[in-house]
């Protein structure tokens, strides 16, 4: 029997009453003598209107008062329409008056009132039959859409508006056209002369190469871990994610120490073969190597759940019909992995075009759009218009990749997990494919060990390049502790930034995973108008270089009504919406393999949408949950470009502290700090995997696997 429907009207009206009538509307109390509040510094919205003369608050108050009379409407659909209109009008009026009318920053009252309007609009949306009447889906859709609008579109809009500004600050389409069509961006002179190609073509070629390479390597590693008898599978899982959990400085240093002009390879070639040292690592080849090394783990995290989700029964059916192992993999297994491959390619492409750290360190004379954006914003030129135009091109490339991915997957079904029991055993890899995977994956893993061994040893020597005496003084300088009269004294200089980083990452990672997976559920399991635009909106923050995101947040949230700069909240918000798209893509890939009949069966038994998500779908997408949590946590700890403009003296983070040590030439402390971060994040990954668990499809375990 279906349970009685619980409406959202009561909690919506309660939130509106508390937010508008009881709680302080503004964050910072004004002086008692201020004419705005009439001597009442922490006033509610009603008091601000009646006493302080804040007439812009009249519309939200009137809308809330009208919403309180919804019960007077006789017809159910009429009440739903009124609730929807009141919720959207109140939400829009509150935000518009906040941004257009000069006033202090929003406080807890404004936030609670906005939540009330969202609940009211969700009640109206579900009451009119949209989203199959699922109120949980309606709340998720409206809340995520509002958050993406405020924390993605608004900051980017502030920056991109600079692209159409002429020399005097007035809008100028001519200025925009000249910036977008600049010869330095689009020239193909490298094909006919010794001149360089345009920065856009450099970016496109590099991104396509990186996306293809990371997808293939990620698939090889996922198959090695799940489908082979490789004896070091658990160790491989940890080694694969090492580049993700490492601050960018360590990867760049390790590659230069091995492949640079004075690196190990050049030194050995000169000593053994008499070949002079070269600078081949600086340029396209070096940047591509670094990106393959850095972004293959992201592809692995996306693909591991997809590979585990291929139904063993389908593979056994192919073998029963006489297909050889290679045919089964090519015609059954690989097609079912196509959503994951397409998502991994998309993520690799976007990661490549948005990356500026690797091209900055190893690019040499090879430039890409992200580095040009960086120098346009922080260089001597400080040309916001040119940086914004380059950001528009980056967005165009990301959207083109997204459209291509959608075209590849359109009109096909990839369901592998149904409501029926699956007692099959995952098929073994074809012998030839298994050998090829070993030849590709094992050198990659070995290179991982070597590069970290070469880089991290710098934390245990006195002075890198001059004095290789073993010492622990760099660790003591960063993380020293002493016993005092009052207990432990944290004397190391890095403790404050470490505590800040762990605290902010521990908040941001679960939030980014929840928002990302709920977004994936909305996109993969519900139908609503504007679904494609909603999906594109969730990708925007991921496609733009972190430098642009950081400056966009400073420009958008340095003034009321959302005055967040200098606080930890702005860093958490930036990290959540920066990392959310990986959870979205991984969740979509996993949901594509789960038959909708499971959702329908749960709904038929009377379960609400929230119950179906929690008790049916969530256990089946555990790999995506782990991937989202791991990625969100480690990227929150290791990110540099997005937060370097947002940190303050009270919110200094680990990566900005490391960059400061590098700038000052204190490489030992920087590498020692990086080693501590790697150890902490490895422990966090193991803990997250044990906490969430694994998904098992098939009642029989494959022989020789674990």
Wavefront OBJ file of the C-alpha trace (Angstrom):
o trace
v 0.000 0.000 0.000
v 1.328 3.412 -0.935
v 2.091 5.620 2.019
v 0.276 8.947 2.410
v 2.031 11.805 0.645
v 3.739 14.301 2.903
v 3.623 17.789 1.440
v 6.325 20.416 1.756
v 3.936 23.264 2.517
v 4.327 23.154 6.303
v 8.162 23.079 6.400
v 8.246 25.764 3.687
v 5.999 28.107 5.659
v 7.958 27.394 8.849
v 11.224 28.299 7.128
v 9.681 31.471 5.686
v 8.305 32.507 9.052
v 11.621 31.972 10.803
v 13.677 33.601 8.057
v 11.508 36.679 7.543
v 10.077 37.324 11.010
v 12.539 35.990 13.596
v 16.123 35.596 12.391
v 18.499 38.475 11.549
v 18.323 39.227 7.834
v 21.848 40.620 7.491
v 25.127 38.966 8.450
v 26.986 41.896 9.983
v 25.160 43.948 12.617
v 25.141 47.657 11.890
v 25.819 50.286 14.516
v 23.027 51.077 16.897
v 22.845 54.631 15.607
v 22.370 53.526 12.024
v 19.208 54.908 10.446
v 18.855 51.633 8.588
v 17.775 49.610 11.606
v 16.557 52.361 13.872
v 18.814 51.288 16.726
v 18.120 47.542 16.350
v 21.334 46.155 14.834
v 20.226 42.529 14.365
v 16.775 42.978 12.897
v 14.556 40.562 10.999
v 13.353 41.279 7.479
v 10.053 42.632 8.769
v 11.820 44.992 11.165
v 14.203 46.085 8.429
v 11.190 46.993 6.277
v 9.107 48.741 8.927
v 11.842 50.443 10.956
v 14.872 50.542 8.726
v 13.180 51.515 5.477
v 14.423 48.552 3.450
v 11.582 48.707 0.937
v 13.180 46.075 -1.317
v 12.161 43.463 1.269
v 8.469 44.170 0.724
v 8.101 41.717 -2.177
v 9.497 38.634 -0.348
v 7.324 39.452 2.683
v 4.176 39.901 0.575
v 4.867 36.656 -1.315
v 5.358 34.774 1.953
v 2.123 36.213 3.329
v 0.288 35.127 0.177
v 1.800 31.640 0.452
v 0.380 31.328 3.956
v -3.090 31.403 2.403
v -2.515 28.502 0.018
v -4.893 26.328 1.985
v -7.782 28.566 0.917
v -7.484 27.356 -2.679
v -10.094 24.699 -3.276
v -8.567 22.804 -6.208
v -5.337 20.817 -5.679
v -3.714 21.798 -8.973
v -4.644 25.400 -8.276
v -2.824 25.240 -4.945
v 0.171 23.669 -6.669
v 0.269 26.430 -9.272
v 0.096 29.115 -6.590
v 2.847 27.414 -4.585
v 5.089 27.153 -7.640
v 4.531 30.779 -8.609
v 4.986 32.055 -5.057
v 8.155 30.042 -4.537
v 9.825 31.136 -7.758
v 8.708 34.772 -7.356
v 9.938 34.923 -3.771
v 13.251 33.265 -4.646
v 13.842 35.599 -7.583
v 12.732 38.749 -5.724
v 14.987 38.001 -2.753
v 18.062 37.471 -4.932
v 17.358 40.370 -7.307
v 16.797 42.949 -4.564
v 19.911 41.658 -2.813
v 22.118 42.199 -5.868
v 20.553 45.384 -7.212
v 19.952 47.374 -4.027
v 22.944 48.446 -1.950
v 22.717 46.740 1.432
v 24.746 44.578 3.842
v 25.480 40.923 3.163
v 22.800 38.267 3.583
v 22.592 36.669 6.997
v 21.057 33.507 8.404
v 17.525 34.868 8.031
v 17.942 35.430 4.295
v 19.402 31.945 3.811
v 16.543 30.272 5.705
v 13.973 32.304 3.756
v 15.564 31.291 0.444
v 15.340 27.657 1.551
v 11.665 28.170 2.344
v 10.970 29.561 -1.129
v 12.778 26.579 -2.695
v 10.624 24.148 -0.688
v 7.497 26.049 -1.668
v 8.378 25.972 -5.370
v 9.247 22.257 -5.130
v 5.838 21.536 -3.608
v 4.188 23.334 -6.509
v 6.333 21.587 -9.106
v 5.592 18.118 -7.730
v 1.938 18.963 -7.079
v 1.420 19.733 -10.761
v 2.677 16.277 -11.718
v 6.184 17.179 -12.842
v 8.967 14.703 -12.016
v 6.194 12.116 -11.470
v 5.084 14.023 -8.405
v 8.318 13.177 -6.565
v 8.872 15.962 -4.019
v 12.395 14.791 -3.203
v 13.392 15.073 -6.867
v 11.748 18.499 -7.091
v 13.674 19.805 -4.063
v 16.959 18.411 -5.418
v 16.369 19.898 -8.879
v 15.462 23.385 -7.701
v 18.125 23.524 -4.983
v 20.934 22.371 -7.267
v 19.769 24.670 -10.071
v 19.735 27.644 -7.687
v 23.182 26.785 -6.298
v 24.688 26.309 -9.767
v 23.199 29.639 -10.862
v 24.658 31.527 -7.895
v 28.016 29.777 -7.566
v 28.807 28.941 -11.204
v 26.946 31.213 -13.615
v 27.149 34.387 -11.519
v 30.950 34.352 -10.983
v 31.654 33.375 -14.592
v 29.224 36.020 -15.785
v 31.142 38.667 -13.828
v 34.378 37.672 -15.540
v 32.999 37.060 -19.023
v 31.282 40.448 -19.016
v 34.775 41.887 -19.234
v 35.214 40.253 -22.657
v 32.737 42.653 -24.277
v 34.078 45.784 -22.621
v 35.897 48.271 -24.785
v 38.738 50.571 -23.710
v 36.333 52.913 -21.929
v 34.448 50.158 -20.132
v 31.357 50.342 -22.362
v 30.084 47.190 -24.123
v 31.801 46.740 -27.491
v 30.979 43.778 -29.783
v 33.911 44.824 -31.961
v 36.313 44.407 -29.047
v 34.894 40.939 -28.344
v 35.206 39.889 -31.988
v 38.809 41.106 -32.238
v 39.771 39.267 -29.058
v 38.154 36.000 -30.113
v 39.618 36.074 -33.635
v 43.163 37.128 -32.692
v 45.833 35.631 -34.958
v 47.865 34.452 -31.972
v 44.956 32.180 -31.029
v 44.041 30.605 -34.387
v 47.057 30.812 -36.712
v 48.165 27.628 -38.523
v 51.526 29.023 -39.552
v 53.312 25.984 -38.086
v 52.037 23.869 -40.985
v 53.796 25.960 -43.648
v 56.704 27.623 -41.814
v 58.855 27.515 -38.708
v 56.445 29.776 -36.842
v 54.276 28.517 -34.013
v 50.677 27.456 -34.337
v 47.928 29.296 -32.509
v 47.393 28.669 -28.837
v 43.903 27.251 -29.498
v 45.239 24.559 -31.856
v 47.969 23.695 -29.348
v 45.284 23.230 -26.712
v 43.029 21.100 -28.941
v 45.800 18.741 -30.098
v 47.130 18.355 -26.572
v 43.646 17.740 -25.135
v 42.721 15.109 -27.739
v 46.020 13.303 -27.191
v 45.644 13.470 -23.425
v 41.997 12.317 -23.453
v 42.755 9.339 -25.701
v 45.847 8.339 -23.728
v 44.297 8.676 -20.276
v 41.168 6.764 -21.340
v 43.191 3.847 -22.712
v 45.542 3.760 -19.734
v 42.645 4.124 -17.280
v 40.825 1.213 -18.934
v 43.980 -0.903 -18.909
v 44.514 -0.267 -15.198
v 40.851 -0.915 -14.375
v 40.948 -4.232 -16.227
v 44.257 -5.123 -14.580
v 42.758 -4.571 -11.127
v 39.393 -6.280 -11.727
v 39.881 -8.926 -14.427
v 43.438 -10.230 -14.175
v 45.435 -12.472 -11.857
v 48.051 -9.757 -11.331
v 49.421 -10.438 -7.825
v 49.662 -6.786 -6.746
v 46.124 -5.609 -7.450
v 45.539 -3.902 -4.101
v 48.897 -2.173 -4.270
v 48.034 -1.105 -7.818
v 44.864 0.629 -6.580
v 46.986 2.767 -4.274
v 49.729 3.460 -6.831
v 47.207 4.495 -9.486
v 45.763 7.291 -7.374
v 49.136 8.639 -6.212
v 49.305 11.355 -8.925
v 45.841 12.559 -7.896
v 46.739 12.910 -4.220
v 50.057 14.626 -4.867
v 50.582 18.397 -4.875
v 51.510 19.583 -8.393
v 55.007 20.587 -7.303
v 56.058 16.975 -6.623
v 54.985 15.643 -10.027
v 56.738 18.437 -11.910
v 59.922 18.090 -9.884
v 59.989 14.306 -10.275
v 59.612 14.468 -14.060
v 62.329 17.106 -14.353
v 64.677 15.094 -12.105
v 64.227 12.041 -14.320
v 63.844 13.521 -17.813
v 65.215 17.063 -17.530
v 68.474 18.308 -18.996
v 70.339 17.302 -15.825
v 68.024 14.397 -15.079
v 68.839 10.736 -14.680
v 68.027 9.729 -18.280
v 70.122 12.448 -19.929
v 72.983 11.835 -17.499
v 73.046 8.092 -18.269
v 72.800 8.635 -22.037
v 75.705 11.058 -21.914
v 77.823 8.732 -19.748
v 77.105 5.513 -21.671
v 76.568 6.656 -25.256
v 78.145 10.093 -25.327
v 74.868 11.745 -26.333
v 74.663 15.422 -25.336
v 71.854 16.387 -22.918
v 68.694 17.728 -24.523
v 65.647 19.707 -23.397
v 63.068 17.462 -25.068
v 60.974 17.362 -21.903
v 60.133 21.054 -22.269
v 57.380 21.394 -24.850
v 54.449 19.381 -26.170
v 55.962 15.982 -25.330
v 56.763 16.942 -21.749
v 53.363 18.495 -21.094
v 51.604 15.456 -22.591
v 53.691 13.087 -20.439
v 52.867 15.081 -17.333
v 49.152 15.180 -18.141
v 49.045 11.452 -18.884
v 50.718 10.876 -15.558
v 48.414 13.296 -13.697
v 45.007 12.547 -15.271
v 45.081 8.771 -15.885
v 43.966 8.208 -12.259
v 40.865 10.319 -12.938
v 39.977 8.080 -15.892
v 40.639 5.031 -13.706
v 38.267 6.329 -11.010
v 35.549 6.856 -13.631
v 36.078 3.463 -15.308
v 36.617 1.163 -12.340
v 32.930 1.166 -11.410
v 31.896 0.655 -15.048
v 34.190 -2.350 -15.489
v 32.921 -3.869 -12.226
v 29.346 -3.273 -13.369
v 29.501 -5.437 -16.522
v 27.189 -8.390 -15.911
v 29.077 -11.719 -15.773
v 25.928 -13.512 -16.966
v 25.962 -11.631 -20.275
v 29.596 -12.578 -20.811
v 28.895 -16.220 -19.969
v 25.987 -16.183 -22.418
v 28.330 -15.072 -25.179
v 30.810 -17.806 -24.308
v 28.013 -20.395 -24.210
v 27.055 -19.445 -27.763
v 30.563 -20.340 -28.908
v 32.292 -16.952 -28.907
v 35.978 -16.930 -28.052
v 37.284 -14.796 -25.187
v 38.379 -12.054 -27.558
v 34.984 -11.965 -29.277
v 33.159 -11.823 -25.938
v 35.246 -8.881 -24.826
v 34.906 -7.065 -28.157
v 31.168 -7.635 -28.711
v 29.765 -7.874 -25.160
v 32.036 -6.382 -22.499
v 33.499 -3.408 -24.375
v 30.162 -2.064 -25.722
v 28.730 -2.135 -22.173
v 31.693 -0.037 -21.039
v 31.095 2.642 -23.685
v 29.355 5.127 -21.315
v 32.339 4.978 -18.983
v 34.818 5.320 -21.844
v 32.942 8.340 -23.203
v 32.790 9.946 -19.758
v 36.479 9.248 -19.119
v 37.389 10.785 -22.488
v 35.271 13.853 -21.714
v 36.807 14.305 -18.263
v 40.337 13.831 -19.667
v 39.697 16.384 -22.411
v 38.325 18.968 -19.991
v 41.100 18.316 -17.438
v 43.673 18.906 -20.175
v 42.253 22.184 -21.487
v 41.786 23.490 -17.928
v 45.278 22.497 -16.707
v 47.775 25.308 -16.348
v 50.244 23.898 -13.807
v 51.876 21.314 -16.085
v 52.148 23.606 -19.143
v 53.497 26.339 -16.889
v 56.291 24.139 -15.549
v 57.107 22.025 -18.619
v 55.675 23.959 -21.567
v 58.728 26.015 -22.440
v 57.796 27.856 -25.635
v 54.707 25.653 -26.075
v 51.722 27.669 -24.855
v 48.093 26.705 -24.290
v 44.945 28.653 -23.514
v 45.118 28.045 -19.755
v 48.609 29.520 -19.412
v 47.651 32.495 -21.573
v 44.665 33.090 -19.270
v 46.969 32.901 -16.271
v 49.451 35.446 -17.609
v 46.670 37.741 -18.814
v 45.263 37.845 -15.281
v 48.346 37.848 -13.061
v 51.036 39.095 -15.442
v 52.145 42.656 -15.979
v 49.548 43.172 -18.720
v 46.494 42.351 -16.521
v 44.113 42.265 -19.477
v 40.758 41.056 -18.136
v 39.155 41.371 -21.567
v 41.665 39.057 -23.249
v 41.514 36.569 -20.346
v 37.723 36.512 -20.554
v 37.819 35.932 -24.322
v 40.206 33.008 -23.842
v 37.885 31.628 -21.162
v 34.996 31.788 -23.662
v 37.042 29.696 -26.110
v 37.793 27.188 -23.346
v 34.085 26.927 -22.592
v 33.362 26.418 -26.294
v 35.850 23.550 -26.468
v 34.327 21.912 -23.390
v 30.806 22.220 -24.786
v 31.920 20.796 -28.141
v 33.425 17.768 -26.366
v 30.217 17.330 -24.389
v 28.098 17.470 -27.569
v 30.324 14.871 -29.236
v 29.986 12.564 -26.247
v 26.205 12.898 -26.284
v 26.103 12.092 -29.997
v 28.157 8.938 -29.492
v 25.869 7.655 -26.729
v 22.541 8.800 -28.185
v 19.911 6.132 -28.813
v 21.806 3.229 -27.257
v 21.187 1.142 -24.135
v 23.946 -0.066 -21.821
v 21.986 -1.795 -19.057
v 23.993 -4.520 -17.357
v 22.499 -4.662 -13.841
v 18.846 -5.770 -13.680
v 16.518 -6.877 -10.923
v 17.398 -10.543 -11.540
v 20.085 -12.347 -9.613
v 23.491 -12.621 -11.268
v 25.524 -15.707 -10.387
v 28.050 -15.407 -13.174
v 31.810 -15.170 -12.926
v 33.519 -12.210 -14.672
v 35.143 -13.403 -17.878
v 38.915 -13.693 -17.956
v 40.781 -11.335 -20.239
v 41.807 -12.660 -23.670
v 45.426 -13.771 -23.586
v 46.620 -11.209 -26.116
v 44.736 -8.368 -24.466
v 45.998 -9.370 -21.044
v 49.574 -9.254 -22.298
v 49.055 -5.832 -23.911
v 47.549 -4.493 -20.693
v 50.511 -5.749 -18.690
v 52.934 -4.137 -21.154
v 51.138 -0.786 -20.848
v 50.244 -0.798 -17.149
v 53.343 -2.231 -15.500
v 55.765 0.380 -16.933
v 53.320 3.089 -15.899
v 53.237 1.721 -12.359
v 57.023 1.382 -12.295
v 57.393 4.973 -13.490
v 55.064 6.011 -10.664
v 57.316 4.372 -8.082
v 60.484 5.837 -9.597
v 59.172 9.375 -9.932
v 57.983 9.479 -6.336
v 61.155 7.899 -5.075
v 63.245 10.520 -6.886
v 61.077 13.437 -5.812
v 60.365 12.592 -2.181
v 63.967 11.815 -1.308
v 64.513 15.556 -1.466
v 62.728 15.883 1.867
v 65.430 13.804 3.573
v 68.574 15.559 2.271
v 70.076 18.753 3.617
v 70.190 20.879 0.429
v 68.960 19.449 -2.868
v 71.641 19.658 -5.546
v 74.505 20.524 -3.166
v 74.447 18.619 0.105
v 72.861 15.161 0.114
v 73.459 14.470 3.801
v 70.465 12.622 5.239
v 68.473 14.685 7.737
v 65.017 15.104 9.253
v 65.319 18.824 9.918
v 62.848 19.723 7.140
v 60.131 17.644 8.808
v 60.989 19.138 12.203
v 60.806 22.654 10.770
v 57.368 21.991 9.280
v 55.821 19.659 11.858
v 57.825 20.065 15.049
v 56.137 19.395 18.416
v 57.234 20.113 21.966
v 55.875 19.325 25.395
v 55.100 22.383 27.463
v 53.445 23.154 30.758
v 50.051 23.239 29.094
v 50.525 20.130 26.949
v 51.612 19.731 23.328
v 53.014 22.805 21.583
v 52.694 22.719 17.778
v 55.938 24.501 16.976
v 56.165 23.574 13.280
v 55.320 26.276 10.765
v 53.026 24.060 8.679
v 50.538 22.945 11.326
v 48.061 25.808 10.835
v 47.805 25.302 7.077
v 47.495 21.518 7.538
v 44.611 21.790 10.025
v 42.872 24.324 7.774
v 43.276 22.053 4.752
v 41.983 18.909 6.455
v 39.028 20.742 7.988
v 37.951 22.404 4.733
v 38.512 19.243 2.660
v 36.544 17.135 5.148
v 33.582 19.489 4.675
v 33.907 19.963 0.907
v 34.417 16.308 -0.125
v 31.117 14.864 1.183
v 29.205 17.895 -0.081
v 30.689 17.610 -3.589
v 29.957 13.858 -3.632
v 26.350 14.341 -2.491
v 25.643 17.174 -4.921
v 27.370 15.343 -7.783
v 25.600 12.013 -7.266
v 22.187 13.631 -6.750
v 22.746 15.573 -9.961
v 23.638 12.325 -11.737
v 20.437 10.746 -10.392
v 18.346 13.651 -11.660
v 19.967 13.478 -15.085
v 19.887 9.701 -15.370
v 16.558 8.863 -13.770
v 14.193 11.805 -14.254
v 12.794 13.778 -17.169
v 12.305 17.539 -17.044
v 12.417 20.534 -19.350
v 15.907 21.999 -19.739
v 17.628 18.759 -18.783
v 20.431 19.222 -21.332
v 21.102 22.807 -20.247
v 21.109 21.664 -16.608
v 23.753 19.051 -17.427
v 25.885 21.589 -19.269
v 25.678 23.948 -16.317
v 27.165 21.340 -13.996
v 30.237 21.070 -16.259
v 31.082 24.761 -16.557
v 33.132 25.149 -13.375
v 35.154 22.064 -14.324
v 35.926 23.329 -17.830
v 37.306 26.713 -16.798
v 40.900 27.031 -15.514
v 41.139 27.229 -11.765
v 42.784 30.643 -11.997
v 39.694 32.041 -13.700
v 37.413 30.407 -11.117
v 39.413 31.893 -8.254
v 39.365 35.419 -9.658
v 35.692 35.043 -10.606
v 34.844 34.175 -6.997
v 36.788 37.171 -5.719
v 34.935 39.488 -8.115
v 31.488 38.016 -7.399
v 31.664 37.458 -3.642
v 33.768 40.370 -2.427
v 30.694 42.584 -2.040
v 27.164 42.100 -0.646
v 24.781 40.383 -0.719
v 27.110 37.341 -0.714
v 30.228 38.684 0.967
v 32.332 35.563 1.418
v 35.941 36.520 0.628
v 38.395 35.979 3.443
v 36.319 33.179 4.966
v 36.628 29.404 4.833
v 33.125 29.207 3.353
v 34.192 30.642 -0.002
v 36.927 27.997 -0.261
v 34.469 25.201 0.578
v 31.937 26.464 -1.993
v 34.648 26.781 -4.649
v 35.910 23.244 -3.971
v 32.406 21.740 -3.997
v 31.418 23.129 -7.386
v 34.895 22.667 -8.838
v 34.959 18.938 -7.997
v 31.268 18.110 -8.422
v 31.403 17.242 -12.184
v 33.533 14.131 -11.594
v 30.849 12.778 -9.269
v 28.243 13.612 -11.913
v 30.090 11.798 -14.710
v 30.935 8.762 -12.568
v 27.384 8.556 -11.257
v 25.898 8.763 -14.760
v 28.195 6.004 -16.002
v 27.171 3.711 -13.122
v 23.452 4.506 -13.380
v 23.518 3.748 -17.114
v 24.232 0.104 -16.210
v 21.345 -0.252 -13.731
v 17.976 -1.249 -15.148
v 15.149 1.215 -14.491
v 12.927 -1.692 -13.435
v 14.607 -1.564 -10.030
v 13.433 2.039 -9.559
v 9.968 1.143 -10.802
v 9.709 -1.836 -8.448
v 10.655 0.341 -5.500
v 8.107 2.979 -6.518
v 5.398 0.329 -6.978
v 5.996 -0.859 -3.415
v 5.292 2.662 -2.178
v 8.834 3.943 -1.652
v 9.426 7.655 -2.141
v 12.246 8.936 -4.313
v 14.565 9.477 -1.350
v 14.007 5.904 -0.165
v 14.679 4.488 -3.629
v 17.938 6.421 -3.857
v 19.069 5.423 -0.371
v 18.068 1.744 -0.296
v 18.144 0.632 -3.940
v 20.434 2.752 -6.070
v 23.064 3.857 -3.564
v 24.277 0.306 -2.770
v 24.620 -0.357 -6.524
v 26.697 2.749 -7.245
v 29.208 2.303 -4.423
v 32.186 2.558 -6.823
v 30.900 5.951 -7.963
v 30.421 7.001 -4.328
v 33.993 6.020 -3.463
v 35.320 7.749 -6.584
v 33.431 10.960 -5.798
v 34.566 11.001 -2.163
v 38.184 10.181 -2.994
v 38.386 12.675 -5.838
v 36.642 15.398 -3.850
v 38.892 14.955 -0.821
v 42.236 14.668 -2.572
v 41.543 17.501 -5.018
v 40.444 19.692 -2.131
v 43.777 18.995 -0.452
v 45.994 19.335 -3.550
v 44.324 22.108 -5.540
v 46.334 25.289 -6.108
v 45.015 27.416 -8.948
v 41.415 27.735 -7.757
v 42.186 28.663 -4.136
v 45.396 30.661 -4.396
v 43.354 33.871 -4.747
v 40.866 32.898 -2.010
v 43.086 32.064 0.964
v 43.745 34.583 3.696
v 45.916 34.709 6.784
v 43.301 32.710 8.684
v 42.573 30.195 5.917
v 46.021 29.378 4.513
v 46.049 25.919 2.911
v 48.693 23.254 2.415
v 49.300 23.838 -1.294
v 49.618 27.603 -0.940
v 52.058 27.053 1.923
v 54.079 24.679 -0.291
v 54.109 27.189 -3.154
v 55.366 29.818 -0.719
v 58.221 27.532 0.348
v 59.108 26.859 -3.297
v 59.139 30.568 -4.122
v 61.490 31.136 -1.182
v 63.756 28.286 -2.360
v 62.994 26.087 0.642
v 62.553 22.903 -1.411
v 63.274 20.537 1.473
v 60.329 21.761 3.561
v 58.080 21.785 0.476
v 58.875 18.157 -0.367
v 58.655 17.090 3.287
v 55.190 18.669 3.521
v 54.180 16.916 0.283
v 55.297 13.560 1.698
v 53.118 14.089 4.783
v 50.128 15.001 2.591
v 50.570 11.869 0.479
v 50.678 9.651 3.574
v 47.585 11.301 5.056
v 45.599 11.003 1.826
v 46.530 7.368 1.309
v 45.180 6.672 4.786
v 42.029 8.644 3.967
v 41.470 6.686 0.736
v 41.766 3.333 2.523
v 39.384 4.560 5.225
v 36.835 5.772 2.660
v 36.926 2.478 0.755
v 36.397 0.496 3.951
v 33.638 2.850 5.102
v 31.636 2.737 1.852
v 32.449 -0.875 0.911
v 32.404 -2.439 -2.541
v 29.672 -3.552 -4.891
v 29.537 -7.255 -5.732
v 27.636 -8.395 -8.825
v 27.350 -12.155 -9.041
v 27.052 -14.599 -6.174
v 30.184 -16.477 -7.097
v 33.591 -14.943 -6.741
v 35.893 -15.221 -9.694
v 38.615 -17.726 -9.059
v 41.925 -16.086 -8.428
v 40.510 -12.584 -8.007
v 39.679 -10.479 -5.006
l 1 2 3 4 5 6 7 8 9 10 11 12 13 14 15 16 17 18 19 20 21 22 23 24 25 26 27 28 29 30 31 32 33 34 35 36 37 38 39 40 41 42 43 44 45 46 47 48 49 50 51 52 53 54 55 56 57 58 59 60 61 62 63 64 65 66 67 68 69 70 71 72 73 74 75 76 77 78 79 80 81 82 83 84 85 86 87 88 89 90 91 92 93 94 95 96 97 98 99 100 101 102 103 104 105 106 107 108 109 110 111 112 113 114 115 116 117 118 119 120 121 122 123 124 125 126 127 128 129 130 131 132 133 134 135 136 137 138 139 140 141 142 143 144 145 146 147 148 149 150 151 152 153 154 155 156 157 158 159 160 161 162 163 164 165 166 167 168 169 170 171 172 173 174 175 176 177 178 179 180 181 182 183 184 185 186 187 188 189 190 191 192 193 194 195 196 197 198 199 200 201 202 203 204 205 206 207 208 209 210 211 212 213 214 215 216 217 218 219 220 221 222 223 224 225 226 227 228 229 230 231 232 233 234 235 236 237 238 239 240 241 242 243 244 245 246 247 248 249 250 251 252 253 254 255 256 257 258 259 260 261 262 263 264 265 266 267 268 269 270 271 272 273 274 275 276 277 278 279 280 281 282 283 284 285 286 287 288 289 290 291 292 293 294 295 296 297 298 299 300 301 302 303 304 305 306 307 308 309 310 311 312 313 314 315 316 317 318 319 320 321 322 323 324 325 326 327 328 329 330 331 332 333 334 335 336 337 338 339 340 341 342 343 344 345 346 347 348 349 350 351 352 353 354 355 356 357 358 359 360 361 362 363 364 365 366 367 368 369 370 371 372 373 374 375 376 377 378 379 380 381 382 383 384 385 386 387 388 389 390 391 392 393 394 395 396 397 398 399 400 401 402 403 404 405 406 407 408 409 410 411 412 413 414 415 416 417 418 419 420 421 422 423 424 425 426 427 428 429 430 431 432 433 434 435 436 437 438 439 440 441 442 443 444 445 446 447 448 449 450 451 452 453 454 455 456 457 458 459 460 461 462 463 464 465 466 467 468 469 470 471 472 473 474 475 476 477 478 479 480 481 482 483 484 485 486 487 488 489 490 491 492 493 494 495 496 497 498 499 500 501 502 503 504 505 506 507 508 509 510 511 512 513 514 515 516 517 518 519 520 521 522 523 524 525 526 527 528 529 530 531 532 533 534 535 536 537 538 539 540 541 542 543 544 545 546 547 548 549 550 551 552 553 554 555 556 557 558 559 560 561 562 563 564 565 566 567 568 569 570 571 572 573 574 575 576 577 578 579 580 581 582 583 584 585 586 587 588 589 590 591 592 593 594 595 596 597 598 599 600 601 602 603 604 605 606 607 608 609 610 611 612 613 614 615 616 617 618 619 620 621 622 623 624 625 626 627 628 629 630 631 632 633 634 635 636 637 638 639 640 641 642 643 644 645 646 647 648 649 650 651 652 653 654 655 656 657 658 659 660 661 662 663 664 665 666 667 668 669 670 671 672 673 674 675 676 677 678 679 680 681 682 683 684 685 686 687 688 689 690 691 692 693 694 695 696 697 698 699 700 701 702 703 704 705 706
